Amino acid sequence: MYQSEMVSRQSLPDREQREAALAAAGYNVFGLSAADVRTDLLTDSGTGTMSTDQWAALLGGDESYAGSESFERLERAVADILGFDRIVPAHQGRGAEHLLYGALVKEGDIVVANTHFDTTRAHVAEAGGRPVDCPVDGAFDLSAEGPFTGNLDIETARERIEAVGRDRVPAIVVTVTNNSAAGQPVSVANVRRARELADECDARLVIDGCRFAENAWFVRERESEFEGVAIDDIVREQASYADAMVVSGKKDGLANAGGFIGVADRADEDDLFTRLRERAILYEGFYTYGGMAGRDMAAMAVGLREAVEPAYLDHRIGQIRELADLLEARGVPVYRPVGGHAVYLDAGAALPQIPREQFPGQALVCAAYREGGVRAVELGGFAFPGTDRPEFVRLALPRRRYHREQLEHVAETFGAVVERSESVGGFEVVDQPEREALRQFSATLRPVE
């Protein structure tokens, strides 16, 4: 699929160094230096390898403050791929979330979603709203099978809306793919029903489309209406039902920085687009760069087009499945079916001796770093306090970065941890930020004696 045009050396600190680095980081892998990590699966956000075409576009970036050619290229790419003629750029996806939810949500509102991710949840709460998750049955059932367990449960969402009153629901959010629910895809049919629900409530339908291309690949594979349909046609169809679409260009934009909000014409009865541009000037930068350099916008414009190429997506999804197969062959419990951007592990099954209040997911993450210098992320009780979601550990694979050798090393590392699982202990929180919903980024822990 690819040939290497540039390489960088890798090294693995010895076990004693890894132990010291982990302790110094407060047993939170976000605090590790990247130089101390051999294979980094912390996130797929902004960590991929850009193509030579993207680098060529980057070198020709127009850095004009207002109305740059790079912004116009990005505008055209978003219109061609996603169907939105109007965009508001931001420095990354969470910047776009801050602009949008700050404009839509007021004190006492609720926002329903298939599942809010951590930053989305925090931005809704920051604006005075309450995030309410409405995943379908089986979304967090590690033994469940289903083609679209990332879907929004429409009836549950309707019940939650009716319970508080429609006038208190400014937005319904559908995240594609559903990152918090093991990266599972969302069907086009489900988005259509979400559109109908939004119309009933006079609410906005927002699509969090960070992984719009990966989701479209699953739609073509699993939704009979779209069998054989071109990926870019599926992307535009799914996006066409949204009033606004939040995109982190660091995922399916195949870029290392940037994001944007696409705004549909029908969403503008109260001039949402104008309000977003005004907020962009206040919080991000002028509305034709939004915190991005022109070169980054130019690279993302190319990346959006590359992301819907079937050959790229075949390789991308295939590599995720390859990693899952290698892990299972070593006895590591994997969430099935595998999603589009990551392999999710069941830490509760891998470390059954550790009670939930001692964070088995975080214990597995730390043990994998000690064992082989692999960095992953916990998405269970530590990252989402007060919830009953499974003890997930996410192995998010950067796009176009790693090869078979690295995948084998990851599988060997986690396999070795599972083989000696009885020797792994739990953790307790020592210190955490005031905003508990984001504690996984900066909290410190210590081993339970």
C-alpha positions in Angstrom: 0.0 0.0 0.0 2.8 2.4 0.9 6.5 2.9 0.5 8.6 4.7 3.1 10.0 8.1 2.0 11.4 9.1 5.4 12.2 7.0 8.5 13.1 7.7 12.2 15.0 5.5 14.6 13.4 3.8 17.6 14.8 2.7 20.8 13.5 1.0 23.9 14.6 2.1 27.4 15.5 -0.8 29.7 13.0 -2.0 32.2 14.6 -0.1 35.1 14.4 3.2 33.1 10.7 2.4 32.2 9.9 1.7 35.9 11.5 5.1 36.9 9.7 7.0 34.1 6.3 5.5 35.0 6.8 6.4 38.7 7.9 9.9 37.9 4.7 10.3 35.7 2.5 9.4 38.7 1.5 6.2 37.0 -0.3 8.2 34.4 1.0 7.5 30.9 0.0 11.0 29.7 2.9 12.2 31.8 5.5 10.1 30.0 8.0 11.6 27.6 7.5 10.3 24.1 11.2 9.5 24.0 10.6 6.8 26.6 7.9 5.1 24.5 8.6 2.5 21.9 5.1 2.0 20.3 2.7 4.8 21.0 -1.0 3.9 20.8 -2.2 6.6 23.2 -4.3 8.2 20.4 -4.8 8.3 16.7 -5.4 12.1 16.9 -2.7 14.0 15.0 -0.2 11.1 15.2 -0.4 9.7 11.7 2.1 10.0 8.8 1.3 12.5 6.1 1.7 11.7 2.5 4.1 13.2 0.0 1.2 15.1 -1.6 0.3 16.6 1.8 3.9 17.6 2.4 4.0 19.3 -1.0 0.8 21.2 -0.2 2.2 22.2 3.2 5.3 23.7 1.6 3.0 25.8 -0.6 0.8 27.0 2.2 -0.5 30.6 2.1 0.0 32.3 5.4 -2.2 35.3 4.7 -4.1 36.4 7.8 -7.4 36.8 6.0 -8.8 35.0 3.0 -5.7 32.8 2.3 -5.6 30.5 -0.6 -5.0 27.6 1.9 -8.4 28.4 3.5 -10.1 28.4 0.2 -8.6 25.0 -0.6 -9.9 23.6 2.7 -13.3 25.1 2.0 -13.5 23.4 -1.4 -12.3 20.1 0.0 -15.0 20.2 2.8 -17.7 21.1 0.2 -16.6 18.3 -2.1 -16.2 15.5 0.5 -18.7 16.5 3.2 -21.1 18.7 1.4 -20.8 21.8 3.7 -20.3 25.1 1.8 -19.6 27.0 5.0 -16.9 26.2 7.6 -15.5 27.7 10.7 -11.9 26.5 11.3 -10.4 25.8 14.7 -7.0 24.8 16.0 -8.3 21.2 16.6 -11.6 19.3 17.3 -12.0 20.4 20.9 -11.6 24.0 19.8 -14.5 23.5 17.4 -16.5 21.9 20.2 -15.9 24.9 22.4 -17.2 27.2 19.7 -20.2 25.2 18.9 -21.5 24.2 22.3 -20.8 27.6 23.7 -23.1 29.0 21.0 -25.8 26.4 21.4 -26.0 25.4 25.1 -27.2 27.4 28.0 -27.6 26.8 31.7 -30.0 24.0 32.5 -30.1 22.4 29.0 -29.4 18.8 28.2 -27.7 17.4 25.2 -28.4 13.8 24.2 -25.9 11.7 22.3 -25.1 8.1 21.3 -22.2 8.5 23.7 -20.4 11.8 24.6 -16.6 11.5 24.4 -14.6 13.1 27.2 -14.0 16.5 25.7 -17.5 16.8 24.3 -19.0 16.0 27.7 -16.7 18.6 29.3 -17.7 21.3 26.8 -21.4 20.7 27.2 -21.0 20.9 31.0 -18.7 24.0 30.7 -21.6 25.7 28.8 -24.0 24.9 31.7 -25.6 21.9 30.1 -25.9 18.2 31.1 -24.7 15.5 28.7 -27.0 12.5 28.5 -25.8 9.3 26.8 -28.3 7.1 25.0 -26.4 4.2 23.5 -28.2 1.2 22.0 -28.5 -2.0 24.0 -25.3 -4.0 23.6 -23.0 -1.0 23.1 -21.0 -1.9 26.2 -21.8 -5.6 26.2 -18.5 -7.3 25.5 -20.3 -10.4 24.2 -22.8 -8.6 22.0 -22.8 -8.9 18.3 -24.2 -6.3 15.9 -23.3 -4.3 12.9 -24.0 -0.9 14.3 -23.7 -0.9 18.1 -22.5 2.7 17.9 -26.0 3.9 17.1 -28.1 6.4 19.1 -31.0 4.7 20.9 -33.8 6.9 19.4 -36.5 5.8 21.8 -34.4 6.3 24.9 -33.4 9.7 23.6 -37.0 10.6 23.0 -37.9 9.5 26.6 -35.1 11.6 28.1 -36.1 14.6 26.0 -39.8 14.3 27.0 -38.8 14.0 30.6 -37.1 17.4 30.7 -39.1 19.2 28.0 -38.2 19.8 24.4 -37.4 23.5 25.0 -34.4 22.4 27.1 -32.7 20.3 24.3 -30.7 22.5 22.0 -28.8 19.6 20.3 -28.8 15.9 19.6 -25.3 14.6 18.9 -24.3 11.5 16.9 -20.6 10.6 17.0 -19.4 8.6 14.0 -17.7 6.3 14.8 -18.7 6.0 18.4 -15.3 6.4 20.1 -16.5 5.8 23.7 -18.4 2.7 22.6 -15.3 0.8 21.4 -15.2 2.8 18.1 -18.3 1.1 16.8 -20.0 2.5 13.6 -23.3 4.3 13.2 -25.7 3.5 10.3 -27.0 6.1 7.9 -30.5 4.9 8.8 -29.9 5.8 12.4 -28.7 9.3 11.5 -31.9 9.7 9.5 -34.0 8.8 12.5 -31.9 11.2 14.6 -32.7 13.9 12.1 -36.5 13.2 12.5 -36.1 13.3 16.3 -34.3 16.6 16.1 -37.1 18.0 13.9 -39.7 16.9 16.4 -37.8 18.7 19.2 -36.8 21.7 17.2 -33.2 20.8 18.1 -30.0 20.9 16.1 -28.6 17.6 14.9 -24.8 17.7 15.3 -22.6 15.0 13.9 -19.2 14.6 15.5 -17.5 13.4 12.3 -13.9 13.0 13.3 -13.9 9.5 11.8 -16.4 10.0 9.0 -14.5 8.1 6.4 -13.9 5.0 8.6 -17.6 5.0 9.5 -18.5 5.1 5.8 -16.4 2.1 5.2 -18.4 0.1 7.7 -21.7 1.4 6.2 -20.7 0.1 2.8 -19.7 -3.2 4.3 -22.7 -3.7 6.7 -25.7 -1.6 5.5 -27.4 -3.2 2.5 -28.7 0.0 1.0 -25.1 1.2 0.5 -23.5 -2.0 -0.8 -21.1 -1.1 -3.6 -21.7 2.7 -3.2 -18.7 5.0 -3.4 -17.2 6.0 0.0 -17.5 9.7 -0.7 -21.1 9.4 -1.7 -21.8 7.6 1.6 -20.0 10.3 3.5 -22.0 13.1 1.9 -25.3 11.2 2.4 -24.6 10.7 6.1 -23.5 14.3 6.6 -26.4 15.8 4.7 -28.8 15.2 7.7 -26.7 17.3 10.1 -27.2 21.0 11.0 -23.6 21.2 12.0 -20.7 18.8 11.8 -17.6 19.0 14.1 -14.5 17.5 12.7 -11.0 17.1 14.1 -8.7 17.1 11.1 -6.3 15.2 13.2 -8.3 12.0 12.5 -9.8 11.5 9.1 -8.3 14.8 7.9 -5.0 12.9 8.0 -3.3 16.0 9.4 -1.3 16.7 12.5 -3.3 19.8 13.6 -6.5 21.5 12.9 -10.3 21.1 12.8 -13.5 22.8 11.8 -17.2 23.1 12.0 -19.3 22.6 8.9 -22.6 24.5 9.0 -25.6 23.6 6.8 -27.8 26.3 5.2 -30.9 25.1 7.1 -29.1 25.6 10.4 -29.0 29.3 10.0 -32.4 30.5 10.9 -30.9 32.3 13.9 -27.6 33.0 12.2 -25.6 30.2 13.8 -22.8 30.6 11.2 -22.3 34.3 12.0 -22.3 33.6 15.8 -19.7 30.8 15.3 -17.4 33.1 13.3 -17.6 35.8 16.0 -16.7 33.2 18.7 -13.9 32.0 16.5 -12.4 35.5 16.4 -12.6 35.7 20.2 -11.3 32.2 21.0 -9.4 30.8 18.0 -8.3 33.4 15.5 -9.7 35.1 12.5 -12.4 33.0 10.8 -10.3 32.2 7.8 -7.6 30.4 9.8 -9.1 29.6 13.2 -5.8 28.8 15.0 -4.3 26.9 12.1 -1.3 27.9 10.0 -2.0 28.1 6.3 0.3 25.2 5.6 -1.8 23.0 8.0 -5.0 23.9 6.2 -3.4 23.1 2.9 -2.2 19.7 4.2 -5.7 18.9 5.6 -7.4 19.8 2.3 -5.3 17.0 0.7 -5.8 14.7 3.6 -9.6 14.9 3.5 -9.6 13.7 -0.1 -7.1 10.9 0.6 -9.2 9.7 3.5 -12.1 8.5 1.3 -9.9 6.5 -1.1 -10.9 2.9 -0.9 -7.4 1.6 -1.0 -6.4 3.7 2.0 -9.5 2.6 4.0 -8.9 -1.1 3.1 -5.4 -0.8 4.5 -6.5 1.2 7.6 -9.3 -1.1 8.7 -7.3 -4.1 7.7 -4.4 -3.1 10.0 -6.8 -2.7 13.0 -8.2 -6.1 12.4 -4.7 -7.6 12.0 -3.7 -6.2 15.4 -6.8 -7.6 17.0 -6.1 -11.1 15.6 -2.5 -10.9 16.8 -3.6 -10.0 20.3 -6.3 -12.7 20.5 -3.7 -15.3 19.4 -1.7 -14.3 22.5 -4.7 -14.8 24.8 -5.6 -11.1 25.2 -9.4 -10.4 25.5 -10.4 -8.2 22.6 -13.8 -6.4 22.2 -15.5 -7.7 19.0 -16.5 -6.6 16.4 -13.4 -4.5 16.0 -14.0 -0.8 15.2 -12.2 1.5 12.7 -9.5 3.3 14.6 -8.5 1.2 17.6 -8.6 -2.2 19.2 -10.4 -2.2 22.6 -9.3 -4.6 25.3 -11.3 -5.9 28.2 -9.1 -5.2 31.2 -11.7 -6.6 33.6 -11.3 -10.0 32.0 -7.5 -9.7 31.6 -7.0 -8.8 35.3 -9.9 -10.3 37.1 -8.2 -10.1 40.5 -8.3 -6.2 40.5 -11.6 -4.7 41.7 -13.1 -1.9 39.6 -12.4 0.7 42.3 -8.7 0.0 41.8 -8.8 0.7 38.0 -7.9 -2.6 36.2 -7.8 -0.7 33.0 -5.1 1.7 34.3 -3.3 -1.3 35.8 -3.2 -3.0 32.4 -2.0 0.2 30.7 0.9 0.6 33.2 1.8 -3.0 33.0 2.1 -2.9 29.2 4.4 0.1 29.4 6.6 -1.6 32.0 6.7 -4.8 29.9 7.4 -3.5 26.4 7.3 0.3 26.3 3.9 0.3 24.7 1.7 3.3 25.6 -2.1 2.8 25.5 -5.0 4.6 27.2 -7.6 3.6 29.8 -11.3 4.4 28.9 -13.1 2.8 31.8 -13.7 3.8 35.4 -10.7 6.0 35.7 -11.4 8.1 32.6 -15.1 8.1 33.1 -15.8 8.3 36.8 -19.3 7.6 38.0 -20.2 5.5 35.0 -20.7 1.7 34.7 -19.0 1.3 31.4 -16.6 -1.6 30.9 -13.0 -1.4 31.8 -11.8 -0.7 28.3 -8.2 -0.2 27.3 -7.9 1.5 23.9 -5.0 0.7 21.5 -5.5 3.6 19.0 -3.4 3.0 15.9 -1.9 6.0 14.2 -2.7 6.3 10.5 0.0 5.1 8.1 2.7 5.0 10.8 3.4 1.5 12.0 4.2 -1.8 10.3 3.7 -5.5 11.0 6.8 -5.5 13.3 5.3 -3.0 15.7 1.9 -4.8 15.7 3.7 -8.0 16.7 5.6 -6.2 19.4 2.3 -4.9 20.8 0.7 -8.3 20.8 3.8 -9.9 22.5 3.8 -7.2 25.1 0.1 -7.5 26.1 0.3 -11.3 25.8 3.2 -11.4 28.3 1.2 -9.2 30.8 -1.8 -11.5 30.5 0.3 -14.6 31.1 1.5 -13.1 34.4 -1.7 -11.3 35.2 -1.7 -12.5 38.9 1.3 -10.4 39.6 -0.4 -7.1 38.4 -1.9 -4.9 41.1 -4.3 -2.0 41.2 -4.1 1.7 41.7 -5.6 4.5 43.7 -5.8 8.3 42.9 -3.4 10.5 44.7 -4.3 13.9 43.1 -6.8 14.9 40.4 -8.0 18.2 38.9 -11.1 20.0 40.0 -12.8 19.0 36.7 -13.1 15.3 37.4 -14.4 14.5 33.9 -11.0 15.2 32.5 -8.9 13.6 35.2 -7.3 11.0 33.0 -5.1 13.6 31.4 -3.4 14.9 34.5 -4.3 12.9 37.7 -1.6 11.1 39.6 -1.9 7.6 41.1 0.0 5.2 43.2 0.0 1.4 43.4 -2.3 -0.1 46.0 -0.3 -2.0 48.7 
